[in-house]
Amino acid sequence: MKKVTGIFAAVLLCLLVFRLDVAGAAQAIEVDLDEARSDCIFQVKWEESDAKASVKIISPSGEIYGTGETPDRATVMQGAVYIYIGDAEAGEWTVQVTGDSLGDAEVTVGSLPQSMKVDSFTVTENGNGNYHAAWTISDCPEDVSVRIYANRSKAGYDGTEVSGVGQGPVGAMDFAMPDLDSGYYYFYVSVTADSGAFNYGYADTPFFFDNEGRPEKLSSVTAGLLDGDVYMSWEGEAGTYRVMLFDPDTGELLASEITEDTTCLAAMPEGSSKVLAAAASYDYERLGRFDLYEVSAEQAVDASVTFPEESATNQAAVYADVVFSGSCTVSATLNGEVMLQDSVEQGKYSIELEEGDNTVVFLVTDEKGNTAAFLKELYLDSTAPQLSMKRNLSGVTTDDSYIYVEGYTEAGAALTCNGQEVELTGSYFSYKQPLSYGKNEIQVVAKDIAGNETRYTAAVKRPFWSMKFLKWIILGAAAVVLIIIETTVLVRGKRRSRR
């Protein structure tokens, strides 16, 4: 079986050309072959070349070929699919094209010429941007033309031509890189026959090209890990810079960022644990020269910084405990201002907080420039929460078995009355405090998230001999007197009746 690897427009012996507007669902194009053909190929093209399509071809006897059914016979390119049939029987063939908004579709049927197979293509570096290429092509004309291109990846064939024209199935040539950006390049060969048939083949190995004619490399470049991401810094006077992360095995550009700063924190590409990092000047047209720096997840700094657990405090001075292994330096900032730089000591470091929000960052850096960052957000509140009572309860005397403790405190504060949690409605409270006979101490405490407290204390008296209690005593005594009188009258009446 053959797989088409190039476009053979000029040498396809066209039998039929059909067009059909393909909107969305599968559309069928009928092709009638008036005679059997060998080395037959179906070429399917559509108008909107950026759109994707699948193709299925059904022979008169029911045999099926297609992008999904026989992928080893199909070559998918932008706006076109080529499917090698081989020995094609005469009769009516059906071509089904499926895709969204493809526009007009065209099917061309012809015979595949020589395969122009690239058996080998190798490139070696001679130094200073000079290279040597060698190739072997089979199943091609003796006067086949050869050109060499450079591409940033092995995807597609839209590279830059870097050589003159070579000729012959077997050959070699030297070439020099043109004025391209520094970076990794893959080379591929383009093989063309006078008939218009052509094919491509990539060399296996990428090469790093350093264009000495471009702006000079940046100075004082550092690259390392920062909390699992790639952190780079440099010195330069360019207004714009480009940071690049390359795959160390393939040279593929995995990520790129443009910045106007002289530092950059770039995420480690997903699925990667090691990259080659670079930074260069960049004016959106020309990229400066650069060196490559290996950054690996295995380089992570073995360090820890322990901060206070709470996020809010009323202590103006707190401590961070720094521990690391190996030779490291410790730097720290408070609200963006440097408070510690390049200390080599482990242990506790005092942090003098500012009232309100505070952002504390500790950086532990090893000898290779890898850095571990530790951040803590701390809120300093040294002001006690507001606590306002609806009425002053101190000195109040009441006959009731309870008293309402009511007032207002600041939002977010926790409130207790004699140790019992009091529910707030908004910032207001109303609590029914039980009273026992005698003197009752009432203590209301408002406490904010930073630990500041405001206290209110009052003494409320509930007398044992209250007017209500005296009234009940009088009523009870009166009841007793009445009972005695009634009893006396009753006894005397019985005595008289006996007489």
C-alpha positions as CSV (number, residue, x, y, z in Angstrom):
1,M,0.0,0.0,0.0
2,K,1.2,3.5,-0.7
3,K,0.6,6.7,1.2
4,V,0.5,9.9,-0.7
5,T,3.0,12.4,0.7
6,G,2.9,15.2,-1.8
7,I,0.7,16.9,-4.3
8,F,0.8,15.5,-7.8
9,A,-1.5,18.0,-9.6
10,A,0.4,18.3,-12.8
11,V,0.9,14.6,-13.4
12,L,-2.6,13.3,-12.3
13,L,-4.2,12.0,-15.4
14,C,-7.6,13.5,-14.8
15,L,-10.5,11.4,-15.7
16,L,-13.3,13.4,-14.2
17,V,-13.6,16.5,-12.2
18,F,-16.8,17.0,-10.1
19,R,-17.8,20.0,-7.9
20,L,-20.5,20.1,-5.2
21,D,-21.3,22.7,-2.5
22,V,-20.7,21.0,0.9
23,A,-22.6,22.8,3.7
24,G,-22.5,20.6,6.7
25,A,-23.7,17.0,6.5
26,A,-22.1,14.4,4.4
27,Q,-22.4,15.1,0.7
28,A,-21.9,12.5,-2.0
29,I,-20.2,13.0,-5.3
30,E,-20.6,10.4,-8.0
31,V,-17.5,9.6,-10.1
32,D,-17.8,7.3,-13.2
33,L,-14.6,5.5,-14.2
34,D,-15.0,4.4,-17.8
35,E,-12.0,2.0,-17.5
36,A,-10.0,0.2,-14.8
37,R,-6.8,2.0,-13.7
38,S,-3.6,1.1,-11.8
39,D,-1.9,3.3,-9.3
40,C,-5.2,5.3,-9.0
41,I,-5.4,8.2,-6.7
42,F,-8.4,10.3,-5.7
43,Q,-7.7,14.0,-4.9
44,V,-10.5,15.7,-2.9
45,K,-10.3,19.5,-2.4
46,W,-12.6,22.1,-0.9
47,E,-13.0,25.8,-1.1
48,E,-12.6,26.8,2.5
49,S,-9.1,25.4,3.1
50,D,-9.0,26.2,6.8
51,A,-12.0,23.9,7.4
52,K,-11.5,20.3,8.3
53,A,-13.2,17.4,6.4
54,S,-13.4,13.6,6.4
55,V,-13.6,11.7,3.2
56,K,-15.0,8.2,2.5
57,I,-14.7,6.6,-1.0
58,I,-16.9,3.6,-1.9
59,S,-16.0,1.4,-5.0
60,P,-18.5,-0.1,-7.3
61,S,-18.0,-3.5,-5.6
62,G,-18.5,-1.9,-2.1
63,E,-14.9,-1.7,-0.9
64,I,-14.4,1.4,1.3
65,Y,-11.4,3.7,1.5
66,G,-11.1,6.9,3.5
67,T,-9.4,9.1,6.1
68,G,-10.9,7.0,8.9
69,E,-11.2,3.6,7.2
70,T,-7.7,3.4,5.5
71,P,-5.5,6.1,7.1
72,D,-2.3,4.5,5.8
73,R,-3.5,5.2,2.2
74,A,-4.6,8.8,3.0
75,T,-2.7,12.1,3.2
76,V,-4.5,15.0,4.8
77,M,-3.3,18.5,4.0
78,Q,-4.8,21.9,4.3
79,G,-7.9,22.1,2.2
80,A,-7.3,18.7,0.6
81,V,-7.2,14.9,1.1
82,Y,-5.3,12.4,-1.2
83,I,-6.4,8.8,-1.0
84,Y,-4.4,6.1,-2.9
85,I,-6.6,3.4,-4.3
86,G,-4.1,1.4,-6.3
87,D,-5.9,-0.9,-8.8
88,A,-9.3,0.8,-9.3
89,E,-12.1,-1.0,-11.1
90,A,-14.3,0.6,-13.7
91,G,-17.7,1.8,-12.8
92,E,-19.4,4.3,-10.5
93,W,-17.6,5.4,-7.4
94,T,-19.1,7.4,-4.6
95,V,-17.1,10.0,-2.7
96,Q,-18.6,11.3,0.6
97,V,-17.2,14.5,2.0
98,T,-18.2,15.6,5.5
99,G,-17.3,18.9,7.2
100,D,-18.7,22.3,8.3
101,S,-18.8,25.2,5.8
102,L,-16.4,23.6,3.3
103,G,-17.7,25.5,0.3
104,D,-17.4,23.9,-3.1
105,A,-15.8,20.5,-3.1
106,E,-13.9,19.1,-6.1
107,V,-12.8,15.5,-6.8
108,T,-10.1,14.7,-9.3
109,V,-9.2,11.2,-10.2
110,G,-6.0,10.2,-11.8
111,S,-3.0,7.9,-11.9
112,L,-0.2,8.3,-9.3
113,P,3.2,8.9,-11.0
114,Q,6.5,7.9,-9.4
115,S,6.4,8.1,-5.7
116,M,9.5,10.3,-5.2
117,K,10.2,8.5,-2.0
118,V,12.8,10.2,0.3
119,D,14.8,7.2,1.5
120,S,17.2,9.3,3.6
121,F,17.9,12.9,4.3
122,T,20.7,14.0,6.7
123,V,22.2,17.3,7.8
124,T,25.4,17.9,9.6
125,E,26.8,21.2,11.0
126,N,30.0,22.6,9.8
127,G,30.1,25.5,12.2
128,N,29.3,29.3,12.0
129,G,25.9,28.7,10.5
130,N,27.2,26.4,7.7
131,Y,25.7,22.9,7.1
132,H,26.1,19.9,4.9
133,A,23.1,18.0,3.5
134,A,22.9,14.6,1.8
135,W,19.9,12.8,0.3
136,T,18.8,9.6,-1.4
137,I,15.6,9.6,-3.4
138,S,14.0,6.5,-5.0
139,D,11.3,6.0,-7.7
140,C,12.0,9.5,-9.2
141,P,13.3,10.9,-12.5
142,E,17.1,11.3,-12.8
143,D,16.8,15.1,-13.1
144,V,14.7,15.5,-9.9
145,S,15.3,18.9,-8.3
146,V,16.2,19.2,-4.6
147,R,15.8,22.2,-2.3
148,I,16.4,22.5,1.5
149,Y,14.2,24.4,3.9
150,A,14.4,25.3,7.6
151,N,11.4,25.1,9.9
152,R,10.9,25.8,13.6
153,S,9.2,22.5,14.1
154,K,8.5,19.2,12.2
155,A,4.9,20.2,11.6
156,G,4.0,21.2,8.0
157,Y,6.1,22.4,5.1
158,D,6.0,26.2,5.4
159,G,9.6,26.8,6.2
160,T,12.2,29.1,4.7
161,E,14.3,28.0,1.8
162,V,18.0,27.9,2.9
163,S,19.8,26.3,-0.1
164,G,20.3,26.5,-3.8
165,V,18.9,23.9,-6.1
166,G,20.5,20.4,-6.0
167,Q,19.8,17.6,-8.6
168,G,19.6,13.9,-8.9
169,P,18.3,11.0,-6.8
170,V,21.5,10.8,-4.8
171,G,23.5,13.9,-3.9
172,A,24.8,16.4,-1.4
173,M,25.3,20.1,-1.0
174,D,26.6,22.7,1.5
175,F,24.5,25.6,2.5
176,A,24.5,28.5,5.0
177,M,21.7,29.8,7.1
178,P,20.2,33.1,5.9
179,D,19.3,36.0,8.3
180,L,16.8,34.0,10.5
181,D,16.1,34.4,14.2
182,S,18.4,32.5,16.5
183,G,16.8,29.2,17.8
184,Y,16.2,25.6,17.0
185,Y,15.5,24.6,13.4
186,Y,14.5,21.4,11.6
187,F,15.6,20.9,8.0
188,Y,13.5,19.2,5.4
189,V,14.1,18.5,1.7
190,S,11.7,19.3,-1.1
191,V,11.9,17.0,-4.1
192,T,10.4,18.2,-7.3
193,A,10.0,16.7,-10.8
194,D,9.6,18.7,-14.0
195,S,6.1,17.2,-14.3
196,G,5.2,19.1,-11.1
197,A,5.2,16.1,-8.7
198,F,6.9,16.7,-5.4
199,N,7.5,15.2,-2.0
200,Y,9.1,16.1,1.3
201,G,11.2,14.6,4.0
202,Y,12.5,15.9,7.3
203,A,16.0,15.3,8.9
204,D,15.7,13.7,12.3
205,T,17.8,16.1,14.4
206,P,17.1,19.8,15.1
207,F,20.0,22.3,15.1
208,F,20.5,25.4,17.2
209,F,21.3,28.4,15.1
210,D,23.0,31.4,16.6
211,N,22.7,34.3,14.3
212,E,25.7,36.4,15.1
213,G,24.3,39.3,13.0
214,R,21.4,39.9,15.4
215,P,21.5,42.2,18.6
216,E,23.8,41.0,21.3
217,K,22.8,38.7,24.1
218,L,21.4,40.1,27.3
219,S,23.7,40.3,30.3
220,S,23.4,39.0,33.8
221,V,20.8,36.4,32.8
222,T,19.6,34.0,35.5
223,A,17.1,31.2,35.2
224,G,15.7,28.9,37.8
225,L,12.7,27.5,39.5
226,L,10.3,29.6,41.5
227,D,7.6,27.5,43.1
228,G,7.6,25.1,40.3
229,D,7.6,27.7,37.5
230,V,10.4,29.2,35.5
231,Y,11.8,32.5,36.7
232,M,14.2,34.6,34.6
233,S,15.9,37.9,35.2
234,W,18.4,39.9,33.1
235,E,19.9,43.3,32.4
236,G,19.2,45.1,29.1
237,E,18.2,48.4,27.6
238,A,15.8,47.1,25.0
239,G,12.2,48.2,25.4
240,T,10.7,44.7,24.8
241,Y,12.0,41.2,25.5
242,R,10.9,37.7,24.6
243,V,11.2,34.8,27.0
244,M,11.2,31.3,25.4
245,L,11.0,27.8,26.8
246,F,12.2,24.9,24.6
247,D,11.9,21.2,24.9
248,P,15.5,20.0,25.7
249,D,15.0,16.8,23.6
250,T,13.3,18.0,20.5
251,G,14.1,21.8,20.5
252,E,10.4,22.5,20.1
253,L,9.3,25.9,21.3
254,L,6.9,25.0,24.1
255,A,6.0,28.5,25.4
256,S,6.8,32.1,24.7
257,E,6.1,35.4,26.5
258,I,6.7,39.0,25.6
259,T,7.4,41.5,28.3
260,E,8.7,45.0,28.9
261,D,10.1,44.1,32.3
262,T,13.6,42.6,33.0
263,T,12.1,39.7,34.9
264,C,9.5,37.1,33.9
265,L,7.8,34.2,35.7
266,A,6.6,31.7,33.1
267,A,4.6,28.6,33.9
268,M,6.3,25.3,33.4
269,P,4.6,23.9,30.3
270,E,2.1,21.2,31.1
271,G,3.6,17.7,31.0
272,S,7.2,19.0,31.2
273,S,9.6,18.7,34.1
274,K,12.6,20.2,32.3
275,V,13.0,23.0,29.8
276,L,15.7,25.1,28.2
277,A,14.9,28.7,29.0
278,A,16.1,31.8,27.1
279,A,15.5,35.6,27.1
280,A,16.4,37.9,24.2
281,S,15.7,41.5,23.0
282,Y,12.8,41.6,20.6
283,D,11.3,44.4,18.5
284,Y,8.5,42.3,17.1
285,E,10.5,41.8,13.9
286,R,14.0,40.8,14.9
287,L,15.0,38.5,17.8
288,G,18.3,39.1,19.6
289,R,20.8,36.4,20.3
290,F,20.5,34.3,23.4
291,D,21.9,31.5,25.5
292,L,20.0,28.5,26.8
293,Y,19.6,27.7,30.5
294,E,18.4,24.3,31.7
295,V,15.7,24.5,34.3
296,S,14.5,21.3,35.9
297,A,11.8,20.5,38.5
298,E,14.5,18.4,40.2
299,Q,16.3,21.7,41.0
300,A,13.6,22.7,43.6
301,V,15.0,24.3,46.7
302,D,14.7,22.2,49.9
303,A,13.4,24.9,52.2
304,S,10.4,25.9,54.4
305,V,9.2,29.1,56.0
306,T,6.7,28.9,58.8
307,F,4.5,32.0,59.4
308,P,1.8,32.6,62.1
309,E,-1.2,30.4,61.4
310,E,-3.8,33.3,61.7
311,S,-4.5,35.7,58.9
312,A,-5.2,38.6,61.3
313,T,-3.3,39.7,64.4
314,N,-3.1,42.5,67.0
315,Q,0.6,41.9,67.4
316,A,2.8,44.5,65.5
317,A,5.8,42.2,65.5
318,V,5.5,38.6,64.3
319,Y,8.1,35.9,63.4
320,A,8.9,33.7,60.4
321,D,10.9,30.6,61.0
322,V,13.2,29.8,58.0
323,V,14.8,26.4,57.5
324,F,16.8,25.1,54.4
325,S,19.4,22.6,53.4
326,G,22.6,23.3,51.6
327,S,24.0,26.7,50.9
328,C,21.2,29.3,50.4
329,T,20.4,33.0,50.9
330,V,17.3,34.4,52.4
331,S,15.6,37.6,51.2
332,A,12.3,39.1,52.2
333,T,9.9,41.9,51.3
334,L,7.1,43.6,53.3
335,N,4.5,45.2,51.1
336,G,6.9,45.4,48.2
337,E,9.7,47.0,50.2
338,V,12.9,45.0,50.9
339,M,13.3,44.2,54.6
340,L,15.9,41.5,54.3
341,Q,18.5,40.7,51.6
342,D,20.9,37.8,51.0
343,S,21.0,36.6,54.6
344,V,22.7,33.2,55.0
345,E,21.3,32.4,58.3
346,Q,18.5,30.0,59.2
347,G,16.1,30.6,62.1
348,K,13.5,33.2,63.2
349,Y,13.2,36.5,61.5
350,S,11.1,39.4,63.0
351,I,8.5,41.1,60.8
352,E,7.3,44.6,61.9
353,L,3.8,44.8,60.5
354,E,2.1,47.9,59.3
355,E,-1.5,48.7,60.4
356,G,-3.9,47.1,58.0
357,D,-3.1,44.7,55.1
358,N,0.4,43.3,54.9
359,T,2.0,41.1,52.2
360,V,5.1,39.2,53.4
361,V,7.3,37.3,50.8
362,F,10.3,35.3,51.8
363,L,12.7,34.0,49.0
364,V,15.1,31.2,49.6
365,T,17.7,30.9,46.8
366,D,20.3,28.2,46.3
367,E,23.7,28.5,44.7
368,K,22.3,27.7,41.2
369,G,19.8,30.5,41.4
370,N,16.7,28.3,42.0
371,T,14.3,30.0,44.3
372,A,11.5,28.9,46.6
373,A,9.0,31.7,47.4
374,F,6.8,31.8,50.5
375,L,4.0,34.3,50.8
376,K,1.8,35.3,53.8
377,E,-1.0,37.8,53.9
378,L,-1.4,39.3,57.4
379,Y,-3.8,41.9,58.7
380,L,-2.7,44.0,61.6
381,D,-5.5,45.4,63.7
382,S,-4.5,47.0,67.0
383,T,-7.8,48.7,67.7
384,A,-10.4,47.2,70.0
385,P,-13.8,46.6,68.5
386,Q,-16.6,49.1,69.2
387,L,-19.1,48.1,71.8
388,S,-22.1,50.3,72.6
389,M,-24.8,49.4,75.1
390,K,-28.4,50.5,74.6
391,R,-28.6,51.4,78.3
392,N,-26.2,51.3,81.2
393,L,-27.2,48.4,83.3
394,S,-24.8,49.2,86.1
395,G,-26.7,49.8,89.4
396,V,-30.0,48.6,88.0
397,T,-32.4,46.9,90.5
398,T,-35.2,44.7,89.2
399,D,-37.7,42.3,90.6
400,D,-37.7,40.3,87.3
401,S,-35.9,37.0,86.9
402,Y,-34.1,38.3,83.8
403,I,-32.8,41.4,82.1
404,Y,-32.3,42.3,78.4
405,V,-28.7,43.1,77.5
406,E,-28.9,45.1,74.2
407,G,-26.5,47.1,72.1
408,Y,-24.3,47.3,69.0
409,T,-20.8,46.1,68.1
410,E,-18.6,46.2,65.0
411,A,-19.2,43.9,62.1
412,G,-17.3,40.6,62.3
413,A,-16.8,40.7,66.0
414,A,-17.8,37.8,68.2
415,L,-19.9,38.6,71.3
416,T,-20.4,36.8,74.6
417,C,-22.5,37.7,77.7
418,N,-21.2,36.0,80.9
419,G,-19.4,33.5,78.6
420,Q,-22.5,32.6,76.5
421,E,-22.3,33.3,72.8
422,V,-24.7,36.0,71.7
423,E,-26.1,36.0,68.2
424,L,-25.9,39.2,66.2
425,T,-28.5,40.6,63.8
426,G,-26.4,42.7,61.5
427,S,-24.2,44.3,64.2
428,Y,-27.0,44.6,66.8
429,F,-27.7,42.2,69.7
430,S,-30.4,41.6,72.2
431,Y,-29.8,38.9,74.9
432,K,-32.1,37.8,77.7
433,Q,-29.8,37.3,80.7
434,P,-31.2,35.3,83.6
435,L,-30.9,36.8,87.1
436,S,-30.7,35.2,90.4
437,Y,-31.6,36.8,93.8
438,G,-29.1,39.2,95.0
439,K,-26.2,40.9,93.1
440,N,-25.7,39.7,89.5
441,E,-22.4,40.5,87.6
442,I,-22.9,41.0,83.9
443,Q,-19.9,41.0,81.6
444,V,-20.2,41.6,77.8
445,V,-17.1,40.9,75.7
446,A,-16.7,41.9,72.0
447,K,-13.7,40.2,70.3
448,D,-12.5,40.9,66.7
449,I,-10.7,38.5,64.4
450,A,-7.3,40.0,65.4
451,G,-7.9,39.1,69.1
452,N,-8.7,42.7,70.3
453,E,-11.3,42.8,73.0
454,T,-13.7,45.4,74.4
455,R,-15.4,44.6,77.7
456,Y,-18.5,46.0,79.5
457,T,-19.2,45.1,83.1
458,A,-22.3,45.9,85.1
459,A,-23.8,44.8,88.5
460,V,-27.6,44.2,88.5
461,K,-29.5,43.6,91.7
462,R,-32.5,41.4,92.2
463,P,-33.7,41.9,95.9
464,F,-35.1,39.0,97.8
465,W,-37.6,41.4,99.6
466,S,-39.1,42.9,96.6
467,M,-42.6,44.6,96.5
468,K,-43.9,41.6,94.6
469,F,-42.5,39.2,97.2
470,L,-44.0,41.4,100.1
471,K,-47.3,41.5,98.4
472,W,-47.4,37.7,98.3
473,I,-46.5,37.6,101.9
474,I,-49.3,40.0,102.8
475,L,-51.8,38.1,100.7
476,G,-50.6,34.8,102.3
477,A,-51.0,36.3,105.8
478,A,-54.4,37.6,105.0
479,A,-55.4,34.2,103.8
480,V,-54.2,32.6,107.0
481,V,-56.1,35.1,109.1
482,L,-59.3,34.5,107.2
483,I,-58.9,30.8,107.6
484,I,-58.5,31.2,111.4
485,I,-61.5,33.5,111.6
486,E,-63.6,31.1,109.6
487,T,-62.5,28.2,111.7
488,T,-63.2,30.0,115.0
489,V,-66.7,31.1,113.8
490,L,-67.4,27.5,112.7
491,V,-66.4,26.0,116.1
492,R,-68.4,28.5,118.1
493,G,-71.5,27.8,116.0
494,K,-71.3,24.1,116.6
495,R,-71.0,24.6,120.4
496,R,-74.2,26.8,120.5
497,S,-76.1,24.3,118.6
498,R,-75.2,21.6,121.1
499,R,-76.6,23.6,124.0
